[in-house]
Amino acid sequence: MALPVLIAHLRAVVAGRGPGRRLFTVLVFAALALAILPWGAQAQQPPGPSPVWGPVRGGQVSGQGGGGVSVPNFWNVERRLERPDAARLPKELRFLTTDDYPPFNFLNSEGVLSGFNVDLARAICAELGVTCVLQAASFDTLADSVEQGRADAAIAGLAATPQSRTALDFSERYLGTPARFVGKRQETLTAATPENVAAKKVAVVARTAHEAYLRSFFNEAAIRPFPDLKAAQEALKAGQVDLLFGDGITLALWLNGADSANCCRFIGGPFTESRFFGDGFSVAVKEGNDTLRHAMDFALQRIWEKGVYTDLYLRWFPIGFY
């Protein structure tokens, strides 16, 4: 039914003029609810009294081992961004990153700069038709190097804070940092809601945003703070707790590595509240360089639309964290 017609019927029902008022009202609101449901990777519903975070749209694709992996999408594919004028872009894009944060940016066994961020930077350059120069530097020098023009952009997880925005501008985010619950493989929970978790013992690293989130929205659970993530992981493996709550990226790498001994799996979906878990990853450029910032946004959206982003995500994160 076309939206104007639907609205006209709804007005008639509310006014008491339409036939089958009660049944029609139920059907109309059910149709509207289905029409606005988020699609793709489903985020958990906010447990608080008001919506404190929203869904990340994405899709289910087959990852390694034949399992379904939810690939996040941070772009509105209905929006048409204008292709940047090549004449206004540098012929050579100088990206800075670090070499000590696998699998995002690191030196591989041959001493070559590798990782998700590195491949994404190369894909950006390819989309814009420019030469890509990638160089590693210490994290604490990245912002100054971009601000002072020694590099065009940094792709290494620089946070878009009020302080950093005085010298840098940021592209739209290309990756989030969600929180997730992890449980033993035999755990029967399928959804991590406050009601489901209330009867569970939950490990978390003490004095972190993740502990604060649990105490805000899952305070009926038996929260067990640990001094570090290793201790919390060992407690879960030993059965001393039922669940572990923490950074989804870090936990995905643990689940995919030898240290987990294939003990555990994600329970439920991602929690993406930026006030607790940050705004995620963006490309940093010099403050005021709108041309390059818009070019980054254009390239990132095109990379998603072409499926390149999905390929990179599955390559570097075979256990997805969404």
KEMAR-740963 format. One record per residue (C-alpha): residue in three letters; x, y, z; chain; residue number from 1. Coordinates in pm, 1 decimal. Example, Ala and Ser with C-alpha at 12.3 -4.5 7.8 and 13.67 -1.06 7.14 Angstrom:
BEGIN
+--------+----------+----------+----------+------+------+
| kolvex |        u |        v |        w | tiza | senu |
+--------+----------+----------+----------+------+------+
|    ALA |   1230.0 |   -450.0 |    780.0 |    A |    1 |
|    SER |   1367.0 |   -106.0 |    714.0 |    A |    2 |
+--------+----------+----------+----------+------+------+
REM end
This chain:
BEGIN
+--------+----------+----------+----------+------+------+
| kolvex |        u |        v |        w | tiza | senu |
+--------+----------+----------+----------+------+------+
|    MET |      0.0 |      0.0 |      0.0 |    A |    1 |
|    ALA |    141.8 |    343.7 |    -92.3 |    A |    2 |
|    LEU |    240.5 |    555.0 |    205.9 |    A |    3 |
|    PRO |    -10.6 |    841.6 |    138.0 |    A |    4 |
|    VAL |   -296.2 |    589.6 |    112.9 |    A |    5 |
|    LEU |   -180.7 |    414.7 |    429.8 |    A |    6 |
|    ILE |   -172.7 |    743.7 |    616.3 |    A |    7 |
|    ALA |   -521.9 |    835.1 |    491.7 |    A |    8 |
|    HIS |   -659.5 |    501.9 |    614.2 |    A |    9 |
|    LEU |   -486.3 |    547.5 |    946.0 |    A |   10 |
|    ARG |   -641.1 |    891.4 |    991.3 |    A |   11 |
|    ALA |   -984.1 |    747.8 |    916.2 |    A |   12 |
|    VAL |   -933.9 |    471.8 |   1170.1 |    A |   13 |
|    VAL |   -819.5 |    711.0 |   1440.2 |    A |   14 |
|    ALA |  -1123.5 |    929.0 |   1368.4 |    A |   15 |
|    GLY |  -1350.0 |    624.6 |   1404.3 |    A |   16 |
|    ARG |  -1476.5 |    629.2 |   1044.5 |    A |   17 |
|    GLY |  -1296.2 |    324.5 |    903.1 |    A |   18 |
|    PRO |  -1436.9 |    -28.1 |    917.5 |    A |   19 |
|    GLY |  -1275.5 |   -285.5 |   1145.6 |    A |   20 |
|    ARG |  -1108.1 |    -16.7 |   1350.0 |    A |   21 |
|    ARG |   -927.2 |   -238.5 |   1602.2 |    A |   22 |
|    LEU |   -802.1 |   -500.9 |   1353.6 |    A |   23 |
|    PHE |   -694.4 |   -244.1 |   1098.9 |    A |   24 |
|    THR |   -506.5 |    -45.1 |   1361.3 |    A |   25 |
|    VAL |   -311.8 |   -354.5 |   1465.2 |    A |   26 |
|    LEU |   -226.2 |   -439.3 |   1103.4 |    A |   27 |
|    VAL |   -119.9 |    -85.2 |   1019.4 |    A |   28 |
|    PHE |    112.9 |    -48.5 |   1312.5 |    A |   29 |
|    ALA |    256.5 |   -395.6 |   1251.6 |    A |   30 |
|    ALA |    332.3 |   -297.8 |    892.1 |    A |   31 |
|    LEU |    493.7 |     26.8 |    998.3 |    A |   32 |
|    ALA |    705.5 |   -150.8 |   1258.0 |    A |   33 |
|    LEU |    832.0 |   -401.1 |   1002.5 |    A |   34 |
|    ALA |    910.2 |   -121.1 |    757.8 |    A |   35 |
|    ILE |   1143.2 |     60.3 |    994.7 |    A |   36 |
|    LEU |   1324.4 |   -233.4 |   1150.9 |    A |   37 |
|    PRO |   1702.7 |   -211.9 |   1097.8 |    A |   38 |
|    TRP |   1843.0 |   -466.9 |    859.0 |    A |   39 |
|    GLY |   2164.8 |   -666.5 |    849.4 |    A |   40 |
|    ALA |   2377.5 |   -712.4 |   1158.6 |    A |   41 |
|    GLN |   2144.1 |   -671.4 |   1456.0 |    A |   42 |
|    ALA |   2257.2 |   -480.9 |   1762.1 |    A |   43 |
|    GLN |   2115.6 |   -563.0 |   2103.8 |    A |   44 |
|    GLN |   1822.9 |   -345.3 |   2209.6 |    A |   45 |
|    PRO |   1927.7 |    -77.6 |   2458.4 |    A |   46 |
|    PRO |   1864.1 |   -196.2 |   2811.7 |    A |   47 |
|    GLY |   1841.7 |    153.6 |   2954.7 |    A |   48 |
|    PRO |   1531.2 |    371.0 |   2990.0 |    A |   49 |
|    SER |   1615.9 |    562.2 |   2672.2 |    A |   50 |
|    PRO |   1782.8 |    456.3 |   2346.2 |    A |   51 |
|    VAL |   2151.9 |    497.9 |   2417.6 |    A |   52 |
|    TRP |   2286.7 |    340.4 |   2100.4 |    A |   53 |
|    GLY |   2172.1 |    222.0 |   1760.4 |    A |   54 |
|    PRO |   2221.8 |    -61.3 |   1513.2 |    A |   55 |
|    VAL |   2505.4 |   -101.9 |   1271.1 |    A |   56 |
|    ARG |   2370.5 |   -192.7 |    932.1 |    A |   57 |
|    GLY |   2549.5 |   -464.7 |    748.3 |    A |   58 |
|    GLY |   2508.2 |   -807.1 |    601.0 |    A |   59 |
|    GLN |   2560.4 |  -1173.7 |    674.4 |    A |   60 |
|    VAL |   2827.5 |  -1328.1 |    455.0 |    A |   61 |
|    SER |   3007.1 |  -1658.4 |    463.2 |    A |   62 |
|    GLY |   3340.6 |  -1629.6 |    638.2 |    A |   63 |
|    GLN |   3619.3 |  -1881.7 |    685.2 |    A |   64 |
|    GLY |   3501.9 |  -2217.9 |    802.4 |    A |   65 |
|    GLY |   3160.3 |  -2162.9 |    643.2 |    A |   66 |
|    GLY |   3018.3 |  -1968.8 |    939.6 |    A |   67 |
|    GLY |   2812.4 |  -1653.8 |    899.4 |    A |   68 |
|    VAL |   3006.9 |  -1333.5 |    965.7 |    A |   69 |
|    SER |   2824.6 |  -1002.3 |   1007.8 |    A |   70 |
|    VAL |   3013.1 |   -733.4 |    815.5 |    A |   71 |
|    PRO |   2930.8 |   -384.0 |    945.0 |    A |   72 |
|    ASN |   2823.4 |   -102.7 |    715.6 |    A |   73 |
|    PHE |   2867.7 |    257.5 |    824.8 |    A |   74 |
|    TRP |   2758.3 |    415.8 |    496.2 |    A |   75 |
|    ASN |   2423.4 |    522.1 |    357.5 |    A |   76 |
|    VAL |   2433.1 |    360.5 |     15.0 |    A |   77 |
|    GLU |   2138.3 |    574.7 |    -99.0 |    A |   78 |
|    ARG |   2349.5 |    886.8 |    -60.1 |    A |   79 |
|    ARG |   2538.0 |    984.1 |   -374.2 |    A |   80 |
|    LEU |   2868.4 |   1149.2 |   -289.2 |    A |   81 |
|    GLU |   3026.7 |   1361.5 |   -560.7 |    A |   82 |
|    ARG |   3351.4 |   1224.6 |   -701.2 |    A |   83 |
|    PRO |   3635.3 |   1456.0 |   -597.3 |    A |   84 |
|    ASP |   3808.8 |   1666.0 |   -860.2 |    A |   85 |
|    ALA |   4132.3 |   1482.9 |   -938.6 |    A |   86 |
|    ALA |   4304.4 |   1812.7 |  -1013.0 |    A |   87 |
|    ARG |   4253.9 |   1923.1 |   -651.9 |    A |   88 |
|    LEU |   4400.3 |   1604.3 |   -503.8 |    A |   89 |
|    PRO |   4770.9 |   1537.0 |   -455.4 |    A |   90 |
|    LYS |   4921.3 |   1296.3 |   -708.6 |    A |   91 |
|    GLU |   5067.8 |   1109.0 |   -415.7 |    A |   92 |
|    LEU |   4884.1 |   1041.7 |    -88.4 |    A |   93 |
|    ARG |   5117.5 |   1007.7 |    210.8 |    A |   94 |
|    PHE |   4957.7 |    789.8 |    477.5 |    A |   95 |
|    LEU |   5102.7 |    742.7 |    824.3 |    A |   96 |
|    THR |   5023.3 |    447.3 |   1046.5 |    A |   97 |
|    THR |   5200.6 |    244.1 |   1315.1 |    A |   98 |
|    ASP |   5365.3 |    -96.9 |   1298.4 |    A |   99 |
|    ASP |   5270.6 |   -237.0 |   1638.6 |    A |  100 |
|    TYR |   4895.3 |   -297.4 |   1635.9 |    A |  101 |
|    PRO |   4811.7 |   -625.2 |   1459.7 |    A |  102 |
|    PRO |   4599.5 |   -705.5 |   1270.2 |    A |  103 |
|    PHE |   4540.1 |   -338.8 |   1185.1 |    A |  104 |
|    ASN |   4896.2 |   -224.4 |   1117.4 |    A |  105 |
|    PHE |   5213.3 |   -426.2 |   1177.2 |    A |  106 |
|    LEU |   5531.8 |   -555.7 |   1015.4 |    A |  107 |
|    ASN |   5485.7 |   -905.4 |    875.6 |    A |  108 |
|    SER |   5748.4 |  -1181.4 |    884.1 |    A |  109 |
|    GLU |   5922.8 |  -1022.3 |    586.4 |    A |  110 |
|    GLY |   5933.2 |   -679.7 |    749.3 |    A |  111 |
|    VAL |   5662.6 |   -539.6 |    521.1 |    A |  112 |
|    LEU |   5395.8 |   -306.4 |    657.0 |    A |  113 |
|    SER |   5068.9 |   -501.5 |    659.3 |    A |  114 |
|    GLY |   4722.4 |   -510.0 |    812.2 |    A |  115 |
|    PHE |   4362.1 |   -404.6 |    769.3 |    A |  116 |
|    ASN |   4438.5 |    -31.3 |    788.9 |    A |  117 |
|    VAL |   4725.5 |    -68.8 |    544.1 |    A |  118 |
|    ASP |   4512.8 |   -252.4 |    288.5 |    A |  119 |
|    LEU |   4230.5 |     -2.9 |    336.6 |    A |  120 |
|    ALA |   4466.8 |    290.2 |    270.9 |    A |  121 |
|    ARG |   4582.1 |    123.6 |    -51.0 |    A |  122 |
|    ALA |   4219.5 |     70.0 |   -153.7 |    A |  123 |
|    ILE |   4147.7 |    440.6 |    -90.8 |    A |  124 |
|    CYS |   4437.9 |    540.9 |   -312.3 |    A |  125 |
|    ALA |   4325.7 |    301.4 |   -585.8 |    A |  126 |
|    GLU |   3971.5 |    441.6 |   -575.7 |    A |  127 |
|    LEU |   4100.9 |    798.6 |   -601.4 |    A |  128 |
|    GLY |   4353.5 |    710.7 |   -872.4 |    A |  129 |
|    VAL |   4657.5 |    838.1 |   -683.2 |    A |  130 |
|    THR |   4988.7 |    687.5 |   -579.2 |    A |  131 |
|    CYS |   4993.7 |    555.0 |   -224.2 |    A |  132 |
|    VAL |   5288.8 |    607.7 |     10.9 |    A |  133 |
|    LEU |   5262.5 |    431.2 |    347.1 |    A |  134 |
|    GLN |   5503.0 |    493.7 |    631.6 |    A |  135 |
|    ALA |   5510.4 |    372.1 |    991.2 |    A |  136 |
|    ALA |   5571.4 |    610.3 |   1280.3 |    A |  137 |
|    SER |   5521.5 |    606.8 |   1654.7 |    A |  138 |
|    PHE |   5161.8 |    668.2 |   1753.8 |    A |  139 |
|    ASP |   5234.8 |    979.9 |   1958.0 |    A |  140 |
|    THR |   5383.5 |   1157.7 |   1653.3 |    A |  141 |
|    LEU |   5098.8 |   1094.8 |   1408.6 |    A |  142 |
|    ALA |   4881.7 |   1397.3 |   1488.5 |    A |  143 |
|    ASP |   5171.6 |   1644.2 |   1476.2 |    A |  144 |
|    SER |   5299.2 |   1498.2 |   1148.3 |    A |  145 |
|    VAL |   4961.6 |   1545.6 |    979.7 |    A |  146 |
|    GLU |   4907.6 |   1889.0 |   1132.8 |    A |  147 |
|    GLN |   5250.1 |   2009.8 |   1020.1 |    A |  148 |
|    GLY |   5211.3 |   1871.2 |    666.8 |    A |  149 |
|    ARG |   5469.6 |   1592.5 |    686.7 |    A |  150 |
|    ALA |   5190.4 |   1352.1 |    591.4 |    A |  151 |
|    ASP |   4852.6 |   1391.0 |    424.5 |    A |  152 |
|    ALA |   4658.6 |   1150.2 |    645.8 |    A |  153 |
|    ALA |   4686.5 |    908.5 |    936.3 |    A |  154 |
|    ILE |   4507.5 |    575.2 |    943.6 |    A |  155 |
|    ALA |   4588.5 |    426.4 |   1282.3 |    A |  156 |
|    GLY |   4293.7 |    469.9 |   1516.0 |    A |  157 |
|    LEU |   4346.9 |    832.2 |   1617.8 |    A |  158 |
|    ALA |   4049.3 |    928.4 |   1833.4 |    A |  159 |
|    ALA |   3829.0 |   1217.6 |   1724.1 |    A |  160 |
|    THR |   3826.4 |   1403.2 |   2055.2 |    A |  161 |
|    PRO |   3755.8 |   1774.3 |   2114.6 |    A |  162 |
|    GLN |   4130.2 |   1823.1 |   2166.4 |    A |  163 |
|    SER |   4236.8 |   1639.3 |   1849.4 |    A |  164 |
|    ARG |   3974.4 |   1824.1 |   1643.7 |    A |  165 |
|    THR |   4156.4 |   2151.8 |   1707.6 |    A |  166 |
|    ALA |   4428.8 |   2035.1 |   1468.0 |    A |  167 |
|    LEU |   4270.5 |   1750.4 |   1270.5 |    A |  168 |
|    ASP |   3957.3 |   1670.9 |   1076.9 |    A |  169 |
|    PHE |   3822.4 |   1317.6 |   1045.9 |    A |  170 |
|    SER |   3651.5 |   1115.5 |    778.3 |    A |  171 |
|    GLU |   3334.6 |    928.7 |    853.2 |    A |  172 |
|    ARG |   3414.3 |    620.5 |   1057.5 |    A |  173 |
|    TYR |   3504.0 |    301.2 |    877.1 |    A |  174 |
|    LEU |   3505.6 |     68.8 |   1178.0 |    A |  175 |
|    GLY |   3349.9 |     67.0 |   1522.2 |    A |  176 |
|    THR |   3472.3 |    -70.3 |   1853.1 |    A |  177 |
|    PRO |   3171.2 |   -264.1 |   1984.0 |    A |  178 |
|    ALA |   3149.4 |   -449.0 |   2312.5 |    A |  179 |
|    ARG |   3047.9 |   -816.6 |   2317.8 |    A |  180 |
|    PHE |   2962.9 |  -1097.4 |   2555.4 |    A |  181 |
|    VAL |   3161.4 |  -1420.5 |   2529.2 |    A |  182 |
|    GLY |   3061.6 |  -1753.3 |   2680.6 |    A |  183 |
|    LYS |   3168.1 |  -2116.0 |   2672.2 |    A |  184 |
|    ARG |   3070.3 |  -2308.3 |   2360.5 |    A |  185 |
|    GLN |   2813.4 |  -2506.9 |   2556.1 |    A |  186 |
|    GLU |   2645.4 |  -2188.1 |   2685.2 |    A |  187 |
|    THR |   2276.9 |  -2200.3 |   2585.4 |    A |  188 |
|    LEU |   2212.1 |  -1824.4 |   2576.0 |    A |  189 |
|    THR |   2144.6 |  -1687.5 |   2228.3 |    A |  190 |
|    ALA |   2065.8 |  -1326.1 |   2322.8 |    A |  191 |
|    ALA |   2246.3 |  -1117.9 |   2582.9 |    A |  192 |
|    THR |   1963.3 |   -916.6 |   2734.9 |    A |  193 |
|    PRO |   1950.3 |   -782.6 |   3090.7 |    A |  194 |
|    GLU |   1688.9 |  -1045.4 |   3174.5 |    A |  195 |
|    ASN |   1896.0 |  -1333.9 |   3034.1 |    A |  196 |
|    VAL |   2220.0 |  -1219.7 |   3191.5 |    A |  197 |
|    ALA |   2067.4 |  -1144.7 |   3534.2 |    A |  198 |
|    ALA |   2128.3 |  -1498.5 |   3657.0 |    A |  199 |
|    LYS |   2486.2 |  -1517.0 |   3524.1 |    A |  200 |
|    LYS |   2830.1 |  -1446.6 |   3667.7 |    A |  201 |
|    VAL |   2998.9 |  -1201.2 |   3431.8 |    A |  202 |
|    ALA |   3372.2 |  -1131.6 |   3417.6 |    A |  203 |
|    VAL |   3493.8 |   -786.2 |   3315.8 |    A |  204 |
|    VAL |   3817.0 |   -590.3 |   3347.9 |    A |  205 |
|    ALA |   3794.1 |   -362.7 |   3651.5 |    A |  206 |
|    ARG |   3765.7 |     15.7 |   3620.4 |    A |  207 |
|    THR |   3692.3 |     11.4 |   3246.5 |    A |  208 |
|    ALA |   3409.0 |    146.7 |   3032.6 |    A |  209 |
|    HIS |   3287.6 |   -210.5 |   2999.0 |    A |  210 |
|    GLU |   3248.1 |   -245.4 |   3374.8 |    A |  211 |
|    ALA |   3067.5 |     90.0 |   3385.0 |    A |  212 |
|    TYR |   2829.8 |    -27.4 |   3112.2 |    A |  213 |
|    LEU |   2752.5 |   -350.5 |   3295.0 |    A |  214 |
|    ARG |   2681.1 |   -168.0 |   3618.9 |    A |  215 |
|    SER |   2455.3 |     78.5 |   3434.5 |    A |  216 |
|    PHE |   2244.9 |   -168.2 |   3235.3 |    A |  217 |
|    PHE |   2318.2 |   -522.4 |   3360.1 |    A |  218 |
|    ASN |   2339.3 |   -452.3 |   3732.6 |    A |  219 |
|    GLU |   2129.6 |   -755.0 |   3829.0 |    A |  220 |
|    ALA |   2404.6 |   -986.0 |   3702.5 |    A |  221 |
|    ALA |   2679.8 |  -1107.7 |   3934.9 |    A |  222 |
|    ILE |   2955.9 |   -881.3 |   3803.8 |    A |  223 |
|    ARG |   3307.0 |  -1012.7 |   3871.9 |    A |  224 |
|    PRO |   3581.6 |   -751.8 |   3807.8 |    A |  225 |
|    PHE |   3931.3 |   -880.8 |   3723.1 |    A |  226 |
|    PRO |   4261.0 |   -688.7 |   3721.3 |    A |  227 |
|    ASP |   4327.8 |   -756.7 |   3351.7 |    A |  228 |
|    LEU |   4178.7 |   -926.8 |   3047.4 |    A |  229 |
|    LYS |   4401.9 |  -1233.0 |   3072.7 |    A |  230 |
|    ALA |   4270.2 |  -1308.5 |   3421.2 |    A |  231 |
|    ALA |   3911.1 |  -1263.4 |   3305.4 |    A |  232 |
|    GLN |   3967.2 |  -1495.1 |   3009.0 |    A |  233 |
|    GLU |   4122.5 |  -1763.9 |   3227.3 |    A |  234 |
|    ALA |   3829.3 |  -1741.5 |   3469.2 |    A |  235 |
|    LEU |   3588.3 |  -1800.4 |   3181.6 |    A |  236 |
|    LYS |   3788.2 |  -2095.3 |   3049.4 |    A |  237 |
|    ALA |   3799.2 |  -2248.4 |   3399.2 |    A |  238 |
|    GLY |   3423.6 |  -2211.6 |   3446.8 |    A |  239 |
|    GLN |   3456.2 |  -1967.4 |   3736.7 |    A |  240 |
|    VAL |   3223.3 |  -1728.1 |   3551.1 |    A |  241 |
|    ASP |   2953.4 |  -1781.7 |   3291.0 |    A |  242 |
|    LEU |   3025.6 |  -1488.6 |   3061.2 |    A |  243 |
|    LEU |   3293.0 |  -1232.6 |   2981.6 |    A |  244 |
|    PHE |   3212.8 |   -877.8 |   2865.2 |    A |  245 |
|    GLY |   3473.0 |   -669.7 |   2685.2 |    A |  246 |
|    ASP |   3602.7 |   -513.1 |   2365.8 |    A |  247 |
|    GLY |   3468.8 |   -706.7 |   2066.4 |    A |  248 |
|    ILE |   3780.4 |   -665.0 |   1852.0 |    A |  249 |
|    THR |   4014.9 |   -793.2 |   2121.6 |    A |  250 |
|    LEU |   3782.4 |  -1080.8 |   2204.6 |    A |  251 |
|    ALA |   3747.2 |  -1178.5 |   1837.7 |    A |  252 |
|    LEU |   4125.8 |  -1202.6 |   1806.9 |    A |  253 |
|    TRP |   4136.7 |  -1413.3 |   2124.1 |    A |  254 |
|    LEU |   3865.1 |  -1646.9 |   1998.2 |    A |  255 |
|    ASN |   4054.5 |  -1688.3 |   1670.3 |    A |  256 |
|    GLY |   4389.4 |  -1754.1 |   1843.0 |    A |  257 |
|    ALA |   4550.6 |  -2045.9 |   2019.3 |    A |  258 |
|    ASP |   4513.9 |  -1896.6 |   2369.4 |    A |  259 |
|    SER |   4138.4 |  -1952.0 |   2372.0 |    A |  260 |
|    ALA |   4181.9 |  -2324.5 |   2295.5 |    A |  261 |
|    ASN |   3853.3 |  -2302.7 |   2102.1 |    A |  262 |
|    CYS |   3671.5 |  -2280.0 |   2435.4 |    A |  263 |
|    CYS |   3428.6 |  -2004.7 |   2368.3 |    A |  264 |
|    ARG |   3206.0 |  -1809.0 |   2132.5 |    A |  265 |
|    PHE |   3026.1 |  -1476.8 |   2110.5 |    A |  266 |
|    ILE |   2688.4 |  -1459.2 |   2283.9 |    A |  267 |
|    GLY |   2432.4 |  -1219.5 |   2139.9 |    A |  268 |
|    GLY |   2509.3 |   -916.1 |   1928.5 |    A |  269 |
|    PRO |   2727.4 |   -603.7 |   1950.4 |    A |  270 |
|    PHE |   2686.1 |   -310.7 |   2187.1 |    A |  271 |
|    THR |   2791.4 |     12.3 |   2016.8 |    A |  272 |
|    GLU |   2720.7 |    298.8 |   2256.4 |    A |  273 |
|    SER |   2981.9 |    560.1 |   2167.1 |    A |  274 |
|    ARG |   2962.6 |    730.5 |   2507.5 |    A |  275 |
|    PHE |   3106.9 |    415.1 |   2660.7 |    A |  276 |
|    PHE |   3302.0 |    250.9 |   2377.2 |    A |  277 |
|    GLY |   3418.6 |    540.5 |   2156.1 |    A |  278 |
|    ASP |   3339.9 |    651.3 |   1802.0 |    A |  279 |
|    GLY |   3557.9 |    395.0 |   1628.1 |    A |  280 |
|    PHE |   3816.3 |    432.0 |   1351.1 |    A |  281 |
|    SER |   3839.3 |    722.2 |   1104.3 |    A |  282 |
|    VAL |   4101.0 |    867.7 |    872.0 |    A |  283 |
|    ALA |   4260.8 |   1183.2 |   1014.0 |    A |  284 |
|    VAL |   4358.7 |   1475.8 |    787.3 |    A |  285 |
|    LYS |   4479.8 |   1827.4 |    859.9 |    A |  286 |
|    GLU |   4215.3 |   2056.9 |   1004.6 |    A |  287 |
|    GLY |   4048.2 |   2255.1 |    727.6 |    A |  288 |
|    ASN |   4147.2 |   2020.0 |    445.6 |    A |  289 |
|    ASP |   3788.2 |   1964.7 |    337.1 |    A |  290 |
|    THR |   3887.8 |   1851.8 |    -11.4 |    A |  291 |
|    LEU |   4085.3 |   1556.4 |    118.4 |    A |  292 |
|    ARG |   3832.9 |   1473.7 |    390.6 |    A |  293 |
|    HIS |   3549.1 |   1460.4 |    137.3 |    A |  294 |
|    ALA |   3769.5 |   1249.7 |    -91.2 |    A |  295 |
|    MET |   3822.8 |   1001.0 |    192.3 |    A |  296 |
|    ASP |   3448.2 |    980.3 |    253.9 |    A |  297 |
|    PHE |   3381.8 |    923.8 |   -116.8 |    A |  298 |
|    ALA |   3648.8 |    655.0 |   -147.5 |    A |  299 |
|    LEU |   3538.6 |    469.9 |    166.1 |    A |  300 |
|    GLN |   3177.4 |    453.7 |     52.0 |    A |  301 |
|    ARG |   3277.2 |    332.3 |   -294.5 |    A |  302 |
|    ILE |   3503.3 |     68.9 |   -137.0 |    A |  303 |
|    TRP |   3202.6 |    -58.2 |     57.7 |    A |  304 |
|    GLU |   2970.5 |    -52.2 |   -243.9 |    A |  305 |
|    LYS |   3216.7 |   -248.3 |   -457.0 |    A |  306 |
|    GLY |   3259.3 |   -520.4 |   -194.0 |    A |  307 |
|    VAL |   3625.4 |   -439.8 |   -132.1 |    A |  308 |
|    TYR |   3556.4 |   -352.3 |    231.4 |    A |  309 |
|    THR |   3382.8 |   -685.8 |    287.0 |    A |  310 |
|    ASP |   3677.0 |   -873.8 |    137.3 |    A |  311 |
|    LEU |   3922.6 |   -692.8 |    364.0 |    A |  312 |
|    TYR |   3707.7 |   -742.0 |    673.6 |    A |  313 |
|    LEU |   3678.0 |  -1117.1 |    613.7 |    A |  314 |
|    ARG |   4047.8 |  -1146.5 |    537.7 |    A |  315 |
|    TRP |   4165.2 |   -980.4 |    857.2 |    A |  316 |
|    PHE |   3879.5 |  -1071.9 |   1091.8 |    A |  317 |
|    PRO |   3775.1 |  -1432.0 |   1014.5 |    A |  318 |
|    ILE |   3581.9 |  -1423.2 |   1343.1 |    A |  319 |
|    GLY |   3387.2 |  -1102.6 |   1297.4 |    A |  320 |
|    PHE |   3322.5 |   -884.9 |   1600.8 |    A |  321 |
|    TYR |   2975.4 |   -765.1 |   1486.6 |    A |  322 |
+--------+----------+----------+----------+------+------+
REM end
